[in-house]
Amino acid sequence: MKTDILVKEIFTNPENINELFTEYFEEKNYSFRPTEEPLYLEKHADKFEQPVLIGELELDYKLDFFTIKVKENLTEKSSKRQQYEIAKDLLSLRNSDAGIFIFYDKEGNFRLSFVFSEYKGIKRQFSHYKRYTYYVSKDQPNRTFIKQLDSADFSSIQSIKEAFSLKQLTKEFYDEIQNWYAWALKELNEGKAYFPGGKNEENLIRLITRLIFVWFLKEKGLIPEEVFDEEALKDIVKDFKNSNNYYNAILQNLFFATLNRNPEDRKFAKEYNSQENRENFGVKNLYQYSSKLKISNNEFIKLLEKVPFINGGLFECLDDNENKNYIDGFSRNEKKRAKLPDYLFYSDEIDIDLTFFYGSKKKIKVKGLINILKEYNFTADESSPIDVEVSLDPELLGHIFENLLASFNPETQSTARKATGSYYTPKEIVEFMVDEALIQYFINKTGIGENKLRELLSYDEKQPLSDEEKQKVINAIDELKIIDPAVGSGAFPMGVLHKLVYILHKLDPKNKLWKEKQLQRIEKAKKEILQIQDIRRRNDLLEELEKENEELEKAFENELDYSRKLFLIENSIYGVDIQPIAIQIAKLRFFLSLLIDQKVDKNQKNYGILPLPNLETKFVAANTLIGLEK
């Protein structure tokens, strides 16, 4: 049975999932032994029905196959951690080294996970479990799952690991993005597209990263599907697919006048030739281009009214009217307006001569940027070394930086990776660097022995510290300052963030000690402010502190990891890079990391999304070998 047929059958008849997967795995490996054995795990019975062992396979070691029905609708993020716990419990119960686990709901959405034991030493001493997983949904393209499972033969544990590998997925995506980048660059160089301030390479990379961030928002249900749907756009945008109108009327308005402005303040600027346009001159977060829309201004505002305000400088228009420096080209003035043809976003696959970019290569198959994004599954969860989602995650922003920005020298416009000093650090190297840096810091700060600290940072589930030592480590995390002087796309500080969040989860699973620490910090700041003699200054600072206290309470109402990340990002992590676009990409990753752990409530103001912190003083574009001008 082909994988695409399997998926269609499951979506149509989810109640037959046991039989469908049994037939599928029998065809994958004739040694597969079907069973139908219900198992019972009492501690997970509130959210999951009885697991069913549907088969076994003897490979390098025994591989078990399970289905587990979820009592509520299954989403990409729902009960992910608990599913991992169930998988580990079932492997332990069966005394197995590895298993395939299919969690599914009544609609047929399912998560297929491969969980296996990792050992250390020649005596195969158990270290921890590792999970690779696909989320398959009616609302997703599922192309990667179908393609990679089709080519998997299930003849060995290694061949199964390859079916869950990210390498092929990421290479395929980066190749498509790079081909699009080269095509768009060619259109700009030939005058078929236009950015008013030049710097075409940086502008394209900025566009790609902004659009990918928006795509993650869309996956979270925070951007309406209509702004990417070709049929819907025919009734929204004038002369759609035969003009430059899509980029101006939809994407620029989405970036600069929606995500960068509070919902209640969103409105259109006066048209450029209006006598009243002077009042809006230089204001870069008002809707523009109503003449390019088929719908009324009010209908357009209504279309985007539920998109949250993001803040953080992420979608701030970079045009500078005062100094006549136009970068984004969000303007009612025709000469200052950026122009990108609709076909760059919505073209079907065509052959383009890209010899100028690749040298020896000639015609390359390319398609519109939106059409590329639509073919892939995205997840806002960054994979960890022990838990890998086989989808495109925020780490891909780092790879885009590696593939595109590092391919040219901003000073000479020549292709030279070494000229910019740009290299992407592999995840395994980042993990090693992070662990070594943190262990030395904790040894010096807490006096706890190295062996205990290494056990704490490892993915062994045991927590080795006493209550006193726990408090020492949490205090040390709260006081930590870490800087990367050549931050690039943020691989190292992001690695630090993930490891610190993991440690806090291990030491303080309910966030009680971490919240107490943040309240103590505010109380300490209050005492210092009360010593200020200037009454006006004192009152202003107390008012700011009260707002911070309110934000702290809201932060702890979100997912547990949100408050851990927020206060670490705001108080502990810094980065510098000589390339401004690298700083933007690093900030994008941290913003995404915060966004994924916010609870969406469509009945609350701004969808319940807290505005992102401003990271302008945390991530700075500068040369760390030269002092800043004071």
C-alpha positions as CSV (number, residue, x, y, z in Angstrom):
1,M,0.0,0.0,0.0
2,K,1.4,3.4,-1.0
3,T,1.7,5.9,1.8
4,D,-0.6,8.5,0.1
5,I,-3.3,5.9,-0.1
6,L,-2.8,4.9,3.5
7,V,-3.2,8.6,4.6
8,K,-6.4,9.0,2.5
9,E,-7.9,5.8,3.9
10,I,-7.1,6.9,7.5
11,F,-8.7,10.3,7.0
12,T,-11.8,8.6,5.5
13,N,-12.1,5.7,7.9
14,P,-10.1,6.5,11.1
15,E,-11.9,3.7,13.0
16,N,-10.0,1.2,10.7
17,I,-6.6,2.6,11.6
18,N,-5.3,-0.7,13.2
19,E,-6.1,-2.8,10.1
20,L,-4.8,-0.1,7.8
21,F,-1.4,0.2,9.5
22,T,-1.1,-3.6,10.0
23,E,-1.5,-4.1,6.2
24,Y,0.9,-1.2,5.5
25,F,3.7,-2.6,7.8
26,E,3.2,-6.1,6.5
27,E,3.9,-4.9,3.0
28,K,6.9,-2.9,4.3
29,N,8.5,-6.0,5.9
30,Y,7.1,-9.5,5.4
31,S,8.6,-10.5,8.8
32,F,6.1,-8.1,10.6
33,R,4.0,-10.2,13.0
34,P,0.4,-8.8,13.4
35,T,-1.2,-8.9,16.9
36,E,-4.3,-7.3,18.5
37,E,-3.3,-6.9,22.2
38,P,-4.9,-4.1,24.3
39,L,-2.6,-2.8,27.1
40,Y,-3.5,-0.7,30.1
41,L,-1.6,2.3,31.5
42,E,-3.7,3.8,34.3
43,K,-1.9,7.1,34.7
44,H,-2.7,8.2,31.2
45,A,-6.3,7.1,31.1
46,D,-7.7,10.6,31.4
47,K,-6.6,11.7,27.9
48,F,-5.9,8.5,26.0
49,E,-7.8,5.2,25.4
50,Q,-6.2,1.8,25.9
51,P,-3.0,1.4,23.8
52,V,-3.2,-1.5,21.3
53,L,-0.1,-3.5,20.4
54,I,-0.7,-4.1,16.6
55,G,2.5,-5.9,15.8
56,E,6.2,-6.9,16.3
57,L,9.2,-7.0,14.2
58,E,12.7,-8.5,14.9
59,L,15.4,-6.3,13.4
60,D,18.7,-5.3,15.1
61,Y,16.5,-5.6,18.2
62,K,12.8,-6.0,18.8
63,L,10.5,-3.3,17.5
64,D,6.9,-3.0,18.8
65,F,4.1,-1.2,17.0
66,F,1.3,0.5,18.9
67,T,-1.9,2.6,18.2
68,I,-3.3,4.9,20.9
69,K,-6.5,6.9,20.4
70,V,-6.6,10.4,21.8
71,K,-9.9,11.3,23.5
72,E,-9.8,15.0,22.3
73,N,-8.8,16.4,18.9
74,L,-5.1,15.9,18.1
75,T,-3.2,19.0,17.1
76,E,0.5,19.5,16.3
77,K,1.2,20.7,19.8
78,S,-1.4,18.9,22.0
79,S,-0.3,16.5,24.7
80,K,3.1,16.1,22.9
81,R,5.1,15.6,26.2
82,Q,2.5,13.1,27.5
83,Q,2.6,11.1,24.3
84,Y,6.4,10.8,24.8
85,E,5.8,9.6,28.4
86,I,3.3,7.0,27.2
87,A,5.8,5.7,24.6
88,K,8.5,5.3,27.2
89,D,6.2,3.6,29.6
90,L,5.1,1.1,27.0
91,L,8.7,0.3,26.0
92,S,9.5,-0.2,29.6
93,L,6.4,-2.4,30.1
94,R,7.3,-4.5,27.1
95,N,11.1,-4.5,27.9
96,S,11.6,-3.3,24.3
97,D,14.4,-1.1,22.9
98,A,12.3,0.6,20.2
99,G,8.7,1.2,19.1
100,I,6.5,2.8,16.5
101,F,3.6,4.7,18.1
102,I,0.6,6.0,16.3
103,F,-1.5,8.5,18.3
104,Y,-4.7,9.4,16.5
105,D,-8.1,11.1,17.0
106,K,-11.6,10.5,15.7
107,E,-11.0,12.7,12.6
108,G,-8.0,10.6,11.5
109,N,-5.3,13.1,12.3
110,F,-2.3,11.2,13.7
111,R,1.2,11.5,15.1
112,L,3.5,8.7,14.1
113,S,6.6,8.5,16.4
114,F,9.7,6.4,16.4
115,V,11.0,6.1,19.9
116,F,14.2,4.2,20.8
117,S,16.7,3.7,23.6
118,E,20.1,5.4,23.5
119,Y,22.9,3.6,25.3
120,K,26.4,4.7,26.4
121,G,29.6,2.6,26.9
122,I,30.5,-0.8,25.6
123,K,28.3,-2.5,28.1
124,R,25.2,-0.8,26.6
125,Q,24.2,1.1,29.8
126,F,20.9,2.8,29.2
127,S,21.2,6.6,28.9
128,H,17.9,8.0,27.6
129,Y,15.2,7.7,24.9
130,K,15.1,9.6,21.6
131,R,12.0,10.4,19.6
132,Y,11.5,11.2,15.9
133,T,8.0,12.1,15.0
134,Y,5.6,13.2,12.1
135,Y,2.3,15.0,12.7
136,V,-0.1,14.1,9.8
137,S,-3.3,16.2,9.5
138,K,-6.1,16.9,7.0
139,D,-5.0,20.5,7.2
140,Q,-1.4,19.9,6.2
141,P,0.2,19.0,2.9
142,N,2.0,15.9,4.5
143,R,4.3,15.8,1.4
144,T,7.4,14.9,3.5
145,F,5.8,12.1,5.4
146,I,4.4,10.5,2.3
147,K,7.7,10.9,0.3
148,Q,10.0,9.6,3.1
149,L,7.8,6.8,4.3
150,D,7.3,5.6,0.7
151,S,11.1,5.2,0.3
152,A,11.6,3.5,3.7
153,D,12.0,-0.3,3.6
154,F,11.9,-1.1,7.3
155,S,14.6,-3.7,6.9
156,S,16.7,-2.3,9.8
157,I,16.6,0.2,12.6
158,Q,19.0,2.4,10.6
159,S,16.7,2.4,7.6
160,I,13.8,3.4,9.8
161,K,15.9,6.3,11.3
162,E,16.6,7.4,7.7
163,A,12.8,7.5,7.1
164,F,12.6,10.0,10.0
165,S,15.6,12.0,8.9
166,L,15.5,15.8,8.6
167,K,18.5,16.0,6.2
168,Q,16.6,15.2,3.0
169,L,13.7,17.5,4.0
170,T,15.9,20.5,4.8
171,K,18.1,20.1,1.7
172,E,15.1,20.0,-0.5
173,F,13.5,23.1,1.1
174,Y,16.7,25.1,1.1
175,D,17.4,24.2,-2.6
176,E,13.9,25.5,-3.5
177,I,14.3,28.7,-1.5
178,Q,17.8,29.4,-2.9
179,N,16.5,28.8,-6.5
180,W,13.7,31.3,-5.8
181,Y,16.1,33.8,-4.3
182,A,18.3,33.5,-7.4
183,W,15.3,34.0,-9.6
184,A,14.0,37.0,-7.7
185,L,17.5,38.5,-7.7
186,K,17.6,38.1,-11.5
187,E,14.3,39.9,-11.9
188,L,15.6,42.7,-9.7
189,N,18.8,43.0,-11.6
190,E,17.0,43.0,-15.0
191,G,14.6,45.8,-13.8
192,K,11.4,43.5,-13.7
193,A,11.2,44.0,-9.9
194,Y,12.4,46.9,-7.8
195,F,13.6,47.9,-4.3
196,P,14.1,51.7,-4.0
197,G,17.3,51.5,-1.8
198,G,19.2,48.8,-3.7
199,K,20.7,46.2,-1.4
200,N,18.6,43.6,-3.3
201,E,20.2,40.6,-1.6
202,E,19.5,41.8,1.9
203,N,16.0,42.9,1.0
204,L,15.2,39.5,-0.4
205,I,16.5,37.7,2.7
206,R,14.6,40.1,4.9
207,L,11.4,39.3,2.9
208,I,12.0,35.6,3.1
209,T,12.5,35.6,6.9
210,R,9.5,37.9,7.5
211,L,7.3,35.7,5.3
212,I,8.4,32.5,7.0
213,F,7.7,34.1,10.4
214,V,4.2,35.0,9.1
215,W,3.8,31.4,7.9
216,F,4.4,30.1,11.5
217,L,1.8,32.6,12.7
218,K,-0.6,31.2,10.0
219,E,0.1,27.6,11.3
220,K,-0.9,28.8,14.7
221,G,-4.2,30.1,13.3
222,L,-3.3,33.8,13.7
223,I,-3.3,34.8,10.0
224,P,-6.4,34.3,7.8
225,E,-5.9,31.7,5.1
226,E,-7.5,34.1,2.5
227,V,-4.3,36.2,2.2
228,F,-2.5,33.1,0.8
229,D,-5.4,31.5,-1.1
230,E,-5.3,32.1,-4.9
231,E,-9.1,31.8,-5.4
232,A,-9.9,34.2,-2.5
233,L,-7.2,36.7,-3.7
234,K,-8.9,37.1,-7.1
235,D,-11.7,38.8,-5.2
236,I,-9.5,40.8,-3.0
237,V,-6.6,42.1,-5.1
238,K,-7.0,44.0,-8.4
239,D,-5.4,42.4,-11.5
240,F,-4.1,39.5,-9.3
241,K,-1.3,37.5,-10.8
242,N,-0.8,40.1,-13.6
243,S,0.6,43.0,-11.5
244,N,2.8,44.0,-8.5
245,N,-0.3,44.4,-6.4
246,Y,-0.1,41.3,-4.2
247,Y,3.2,42.3,-2.5
248,N,2.1,45.9,-1.9
249,A,-1.6,45.5,-1.0
250,I,-1.3,42.2,1.0
251,L,2.2,41.5,2.2
252,Q,3.4,45.1,2.9
253,N,0.1,46.0,4.6
254,L,0.3,42.7,6.6
255,F,3.9,43.4,7.7
256,F,3.9,47.1,8.5
257,A,0.3,48.1,9.2
258,T,-1.2,45.0,10.8
259,L,1.5,43.1,12.7
260,N,3.1,46.4,13.7
261,R,0.0,48.2,15.0
262,N,-2.6,47.6,17.7
263,P,-5.9,46.2,16.2
264,E,-8.0,49.1,17.5
265,D,-5.7,51.7,15.8
266,R,-5.5,50.2,12.3
267,K,-6.7,52.4,9.5
268,F,-5.8,53.5,6.0
269,A,-3.6,56.5,5.1
270,K,-4.9,59.0,2.7
271,E,-4.0,58.3,-0.9
272,Y,-0.8,60.1,-2.0
273,N,-2.6,62.6,-4.4
274,S,-5.1,63.6,-1.7
275,Q,-5.0,67.1,-0.3
276,E,-5.3,65.5,3.2
277,N,-2.3,63.2,2.8
278,R,0.1,65.6,4.7
279,E,-1.3,64.4,8.1
280,N,-0.1,60.9,7.3
281,F,3.2,61.9,5.7
282,G,6.0,59.7,7.2
283,V,3.7,57.5,9.1
284,K,4.8,53.9,8.2
285,N,2.2,51.7,10.1
286,L,-1.0,52.8,8.3
287,Y,-2.6,50.8,5.5
288,Q,-1.9,51.9,2.0
289,Y,-2.8,51.0,-1.6
290,S,-6.6,50.9,-1.4
291,S,-6.6,51.6,-5.1
292,K,-5.0,48.1,-5.6
293,L,-7.8,46.4,-3.7
294,K,-11.2,45.1,-5.0
295,I,-12.7,45.3,-1.5
296,S,-13.4,48.4,0.5
297,N,-11.1,49.8,3.2
298,N,-13.4,48.6,5.9
299,E,-13.6,45.1,4.4
300,F,-9.8,44.9,4.3
301,I,-9.5,46.0,7.9
302,K,-12.1,43.4,8.9
303,L,-10.2,40.7,7.0
304,L,-7.1,41.3,9.2
305,E,-8.8,42.4,12.4
306,K,-7.9,39.2,14.3
307,V,-4.2,39.3,13.4
308,P,-2.4,40.1,16.7
309,F,0.0,43.0,17.2
310,I,3.4,41.5,17.5
311,N,5.7,44.4,18.5
312,G,9.4,43.9,19.1
313,G,10.5,45.9,16.0
314,L,10.1,42.8,14.0
315,F,7.8,44.3,11.3
316,E,8.8,47.9,11.7
317,C,9.1,49.6,8.3
318,L,12.8,50.5,7.7
319,D,12.0,53.5,5.4
320,D,13.5,56.7,6.7
321,N,11.7,59.7,5.2
322,E,13.8,62.3,7.1
323,N,17.1,61.0,5.6
324,K,15.5,59.9,2.4
325,N,16.7,56.4,2.9
326,Y,14.1,53.9,1.5
327,I,14.7,50.3,2.3
328,D,11.3,48.5,2.4
329,G,9.6,50.8,-0.1
330,F,6.3,51.0,1.7
331,S,5.2,54.3,0.1
332,R,2.3,56.0,-1.7
333,N,5.0,57.7,-3.9
334,E,5.4,55.5,-7.0
335,K,9.2,56.2,-7.2
336,K,9.8,55.1,-3.7
337,R,7.6,52.0,-3.7
338,A,9.0,48.5,-3.9
339,K,7.6,46.4,-6.7
340,L,7.6,42.6,-6.8
341,P,5.5,40.9,-9.5
342,D,2.8,38.6,-8.3
343,Y,4.3,35.7,-10.3
344,L,7.3,35.7,-7.9
345,F,4.8,34.5,-5.2
346,Y,2.3,32.4,-7.2
347,S,4.0,31.0,-10.3
348,D,3.7,27.3,-11.1
349,E,6.9,25.5,-11.7
350,I,8.9,26.9,-14.7
351,D,12.4,26.7,-16.1
352,I,14.6,29.7,-15.5
353,D,18.2,30.3,-16.7
354,L,20.2,31.0,-13.5
355,T,23.7,30.7,-14.9
356,F,24.5,34.1,-13.4
357,F,24.0,32.7,-9.9
358,Y,25.2,29.1,-10.2
359,G,27.9,29.4,-12.8
360,S,27.9,26.1,-14.6
361,K,24.2,25.4,-14.1
362,K,21.8,26.8,-16.6
363,K,18.0,26.2,-16.5
364,I,16.6,25.5,-13.0
365,K,13.0,24.6,-12.1
366,V,11.6,27.3,-9.8
367,K,8.1,28.3,-8.5
368,G,6.5,31.1,-6.6
369,L,7.5,31.6,-2.9
370,I,4.0,31.1,-1.5
371,N,3.6,27.9,-3.6
372,I,6.9,26.6,-2.1
373,L,5.8,27.2,1.5
374,K,2.4,25.5,0.8
375,E,4.1,22.2,0.0
376,Y,5.8,21.7,3.5
377,N,4.7,21.0,7.0
378,F,5.9,23.6,9.5
379,T,6.3,23.3,13.2
380,A,7.1,26.2,15.6
381,D,8.8,23.8,18.0
382,E,12.5,23.7,17.5
383,S,13.8,20.2,17.7
384,S,16.0,19.2,20.6
385,P,18.8,16.5,20.4
386,I,16.3,13.9,21.9
387,D,13.0,15.0,20.4
388,V,12.9,15.7,16.6
389,E,9.8,16.8,14.7
390,V,10.2,15.9,11.0
391,S,8.9,19.3,9.8
392,L,10.4,22.7,9.1
393,D,11.2,24.4,12.3
394,P,12.5,27.9,13.3
395,E,16.1,26.6,13.0
396,L,15.6,26.7,9.2
397,L,16.0,30.5,9.5
398,G,19.6,29.8,10.6
399,H,20.1,27.6,7.5
400,I,18.6,30.3,5.3
401,F,21.2,32.7,6.7
402,E,23.9,30.2,6.0
403,N,22.7,29.4,2.4
404,L,21.9,32.9,1.2
405,L,23.6,35.6,3.2
406,A,26.8,33.7,3.4
407,S,26.9,33.3,-0.4
408,F,27.8,36.9,-1.1
409,N,30.2,39.6,0.3
410,P,28.1,42.7,1.1
411,E,31.1,44.9,0.2
412,T,32.0,43.4,-3.2
413,Q,28.7,41.7,-4.0
414,S,30.9,38.6,-4.9
415,T,30.1,35.0,-3.9
416,A,32.4,34.2,-1.1
417,R,31.3,32.4,2.1
418,K,34.6,33.1,3.8
419,A,34.5,36.8,3.1
420,T,31.6,37.3,5.6
421,G,32.8,34.8,8.2
422,S,29.4,33.2,8.0
423,Y,29.2,29.5,9.0
424,Y,26.3,27.6,10.4
425,T,27.2,25.6,13.6
426,P,25.8,22.1,13.6
427,K,23.3,21.2,16.4
428,E,25.7,18.6,17.9
429,I,28.5,21.2,18.2
430,V,26.2,23.8,19.7
431,E,25.0,21.2,22.3
432,F,28.6,20.5,23.3
433,M,29.6,24.2,23.5
434,V,26.5,25.0,25.5
435,D,27.0,22.2,28.0
436,E,30.7,23.0,28.6
437,A,30.1,26.7,29.0
438,L,27.2,26.2,31.5
439,I,29.0,23.5,33.5
440,Q,32.0,25.7,34.1
441,Y,29.7,28.6,35.0
442,F,27.7,26.5,37.5
443,I,30.8,25.0,39.1
444,N,32.1,28.5,39.8
445,K,28.8,30.0,40.8
446,T,27.4,27.1,43.0
447,G,30.3,24.9,44.1
448,I,28.4,21.8,43.0
449,G,30.5,19.0,41.7
450,E,31.0,18.5,37.9
451,N,29.5,14.9,37.9
452,K,26.3,16.1,39.4
453,L,26.1,19.0,37.0
454,R,26.7,16.8,34.0
455,E,23.9,14.5,35.1
456,L,21.6,17.5,35.5
457,L,22.4,18.7,31.9
458,S,22.1,15.2,30.4
459,Y,18.8,13.9,29.1
460,D,18.8,11.3,31.8
461,E,15.4,11.8,33.6
462,K,16.9,11.6,37.1
463,Q,17.2,14.8,39.0
464,P,20.5,14.5,41.1
465,L,20.4,17.7,43.3
466,S,19.3,18.4,46.8
467,D,16.7,21.1,47.5
468,E,19.6,23.5,48.6
469,E,21.5,22.7,45.4
470,K,18.4,23.2,43.3
471,Q,18.0,26.7,44.7
472,K,21.6,27.5,44.0
473,V,21.3,26.5,40.4
474,I,18.1,28.5,39.9
475,N,19.7,31.5,41.5
476,A,22.7,31.1,39.2
477,I,20.4,30.9,36.1
478,D,18.6,34.1,37.2
479,E,22.0,35.9,37.5
480,L,23.5,34.5,34.3
481,K,24.6,36.9,31.5
482,I,25.8,35.3,28.3
483,I,26.9,36.9,25.0
484,D,27.8,35.7,21.6
485,P,30.1,38.2,19.9
486,A,29.5,36.7,16.4
487,V,26.0,35.6,16.9
488,G,25.1,34.9,13.2
489,S,21.6,33.5,13.1
490,G,21.6,32.8,16.9
491,A,22.5,29.1,17.1
492,F,24.6,29.3,20.3
493,P,22.3,31.6,22.4
494,M,19.3,29.6,21.2
495,G,21.0,26.5,22.3
496,V,21.7,28.1,25.7
497,L,18.0,29.1,26.0
498,H,16.8,25.6,25.3
499,K,19.2,24.0,27.7
500,L,18.3,26.5,30.5
501,V,14.6,25.9,29.9
502,Y,15.2,22.1,30.1
503,I,17.1,22.5,33.4
504,L,14.4,24.7,34.9
505,H,11.8,22.1,33.8
506,K,13.8,19.3,35.5
507,L,14.4,21.3,38.7
508,D,11.1,23.2,39.0
509,P,8.4,21.4,36.9
510,K,5.6,23.6,38.2
511,N,7.5,26.9,37.9
512,K,7.0,27.7,41.6
513,L,10.7,28.5,42.4
514,W,11.2,30.4,39.1
515,K,8.1,32.6,39.6
516,E,9.3,33.3,43.2
517,K,12.6,34.4,41.8
518,Q,11.1,36.9,39.4
519,L,8.9,38.4,42.1
520,Q,11.9,38.8,44.3
521,R,13.7,40.7,41.4
522,I,10.7,43.1,41.1
523,E,10.6,43.6,44.9
524,K,14.3,44.4,44.9
525,A,13.9,46.9,42.1
526,K,11.0,48.5,44.0
527,K,13.2,49.1,47.1
528,E,15.9,50.7,44.9
529,I,13.4,53.0,43.2
530,L,11.9,54.1,46.6
531,Q,15.4,55.5,47.5
532,I,15.3,57.9,44.5
533,Q,14.8,61.5,45.7
534,D,13.3,62.9,42.5
535,I,9.6,62.4,43.0
536,R,8.6,62.6,39.4
537,R,11.3,60.2,38.4
538,R,10.4,57.9,41.2
539,N,6.7,57.8,40.3
540,D,7.5,57.1,36.7
541,L,9.7,54.2,37.6
542,L,7.1,52.8,40.0
543,E,4.5,53.0,37.3
544,E,6.8,51.1,34.9
545,L,7.5,48.5,37.6
546,E,3.7,48.0,38.2
547,K,3.2,47.3,34.5
548,E,6.1,44.8,34.6
549,N,4.5,43.1,37.6
550,E,1.2,42.8,35.6
551,E,3.1,41.4,32.6
552,L,4.8,38.9,34.9
553,E,1.5,37.6,36.2
554,K,0.2,37.3,32.6
555,A,3.4,35.5,31.5
556,F,2.9,32.8,34.1
557,E,-0.7,32.2,32.9
558,N,0.8,30.9,29.6
559,E,2.5,27.6,28.9
560,L,5.1,26.8,31.6
561,D,8.0,27.3,29.2
562,Y,6.8,30.8,28.1
563,S,7.7,32.5,31.4
564,R,11.0,30.6,31.6
565,K,12.0,31.8,28.1
566,L,10.7,35.3,28.5
567,F,12.7,36.2,31.6
568,L,15.8,34.5,30.2
569,I,15.6,36.4,26.9
570,E,14.9,39.7,28.7
571,N,17.6,39.4,31.3
572,S,20.3,36.9,30.3
573,I,21.0,36.5,26.6
574,Y,22.9,38.9,24.3
575,G,24.3,38.8,20.8
576,V,26.3,41.0,18.4
577,D,27.0,40.5,14.7
578,I,28.6,42.7,12.0
579,Q,25.7,42.0,9.6
580,P,22.3,43.7,10.5
581,I,20.3,41.1,8.6
582,A,21.9,38.3,10.8
583,I,20.7,40.2,13.9
584,Q,17.2,40.3,12.4
585,I,17.2,36.6,11.8
586,A,18.5,35.9,15.3
587,K,15.7,38.1,16.8
588,L,13.2,36.3,14.6
589,R,14.2,32.9,16.1
590,F,13.8,34.2,19.7
591,F,10.5,35.8,18.9
592,L,9.2,32.6,17.4
593,S,10.4,30.7,20.4
594,L,8.3,32.9,22.6
595,L,5.3,32.9,20.3
596,I,4.9,29.1,20.3
597,D,4.4,28.9,24.0
598,Q,1.7,31.6,24.2
599,K,-1.9,30.5,24.6
600,V,-4.2,31.7,21.9
601,D,-7.6,32.9,23.1
602,K,-9.8,34.3,20.3
603,N,-12.1,35.9,22.8
604,Q,-9.4,38.1,24.4
605,K,-7.9,41.3,23.2
606,N,-5.1,40.7,20.7
607,Y,-6.1,37.0,20.8
608,G,-4.5,36.8,24.2
609,I,-1.1,37.3,22.6
610,L,1.3,39.3,24.7
611,P,3.4,41.8,22.6
612,L,6.9,40.6,22.1
613,P,9.7,42.2,24.1
614,N,11.9,44.7,22.2
615,L,15.3,43.1,21.7
616,E,17.1,46.2,20.2
617,T,19.6,46.3,23.1
618,K,19.9,42.5,23.4
619,F,20.9,41.8,19.8
620,V,23.0,44.5,18.2
621,A,24.5,45.0,14.8
622,A,28.1,46.1,15.4
623,N,31.7,45.0,14.9
624,T,32.9,43.5,18.2
625,L,36.5,44.2,17.3
626,I,35.9,47.9,17.3
627,G,34.4,50.0,20.1
628,L,31.0,51.6,19.7
629,E,30.9,55.4,19.3
630,K,29.5,56.9,22.5
